[in-house]
Amino acid sequence: MVSTVPTNEKLFIGDLNGHVGATNVGFERVHGGFGYGSRSREGEDVLNFALAYDLLIANTVFKKRESHLVTFRSGQPSSQIDFILARREGRRDSLDCKVIPGECVVPQHKLVVADFRLRVRVHRDKRAKIARTKWWKLRGEAA
């Protein structure tokens, strides 16, 4: 499915569950190095998926305090299991990615938000332009 999206289009993927861990050893290309917890088998699958399609895990790029990293909390145990992936070539357009601590989407899961700079091109239709009357060029009775 990911390979069918043209490379010139923006791509954002979410709701990937797994523990990618705090370190980026072996996955420096896709993991920013600012994760939380330890890596699990499912997290390694997420990292391999990101590596295969040249995606970046936005949650791990920005250094945050623990409350802005933890996406799941059940009593004392907490973890970072929800991620947002984006194309690596758009890394400069990634402004921020964090967890909103006070907002719960479903019980125990926190809301993950990311800010990206998107360039919107406006195409103007020249045919739809209405000609202006240039009053200063009119002479004689026509004025």
N, C-alpha and C positions, 0 to 999 in steps of 0.2 A: 504494500500500500504506500509506504513512504517513498519508494523508488519511482512511483508514478507521478509524484509532484515535481514539476519543472524546477530546475535549480535556480532560476531567476525569480522564483516566488518565495515569499516568506513562509516559514514553517514553524509552528509551535505545537508541541505535544505535551499533554499533561496526564495526570492520573496513573503514573507508573509507580508501582509499589515494590519496595525492596530497600535494604539498608546498603547504601553505597559507601558508607564509612567516612571517617574524618580525613584519612590520608588519600593521596592520589597516586600511590605507588603502582606503576604499571599502566596507569590510565591518565597520564599527565595531559594528553591531548583533549580529553573530554571532561575531566574532573578538575575543578578549580583549586582544590586543596583545602576548602573551608567547609567540609561536611560535619556530620555529627555522628558519634557512636562508632560501632564496628561494622565491617562489611559482612553481608550474608550471601548465600548462593543466589537468591533473587536479585540482590543488589549487583552482583557480578554480572548477571544476565542483562540488567539495565545498562551497565557500563559497556558490555560487549555490543549491545544494540546501538548505543550512542556512537561507539567506535566504528561499527560497520557502516553507518549512514552519515558519518562525519557531523554528529550533533554535539552540542555543548549542554551540560547540565547546569542550568542557570542558578539553581539554589546553592551550588558549591563555589561560585565565582566570587561572591562578596563576603567579606568577613563580617559576621554578625554575632551578637550576644546569643546565648543559649535560647532565650525566650523567642527569638526571631528565627531560630533554626528548627526547633522541635515542632513536628506536624502532628504527632500522635502522643497522647498522654493518657495512661490508664492507671490511676493511683500514683504510686511511686515510679514505676518504669516509664520511660519516655524514649521516643525515637524519631528519626527523620525518615519517613517512608514515602512522602508525596513529592514529586519533582516536576519541574517544567523543563523541557528540552527545546532547543532552538538550533538553527544552523550555525556552524562555527564561523562562517564568513560574516555573519551579522553580529559578531561578538562586540564590536565597537558601538553597536546600536543598543546593546543591553545596558540599561541604566541602573537597575536595581531589581532584586528578587528577595522577598522575605515572607515570613509568616506573620499574620496579624494575630497577636496573642489573645485578644478578647473575643474574636469571632470564631464560632464553631459552625462548620457547614453541616456536619452530622455529629452525633455524640462522640466526643473524644478526638475528632479530627479538626485541625485548625485550617483556616483559609490561607492559601498560598497565592501571593500576587507578584507579578513581574511588570516592570516598566521598560518599554522598548521605544526607541525613537523610530517612527515610521515616516518615510518621505512620501507625501502624496503629490502626484503630478496632476495639475489641472489642465485639461485640454479645452481651449476656447474655440468655439465654432465661429469662424469669421463670417460665414454666410448669415448668421443670425444677428449680426451687428446692424443697428439702425444708423443710417447716415445722419450726421449732425448738420444743421443749417449754419453756415458760416456767415453770420450777419455782417461782419466787417467787410466782406468781399462783395456784397450786393451794392449796386449803384443805380441811381436814377429812380424811376417810378416803381420799380420792383421792390424798393425798400419801403 
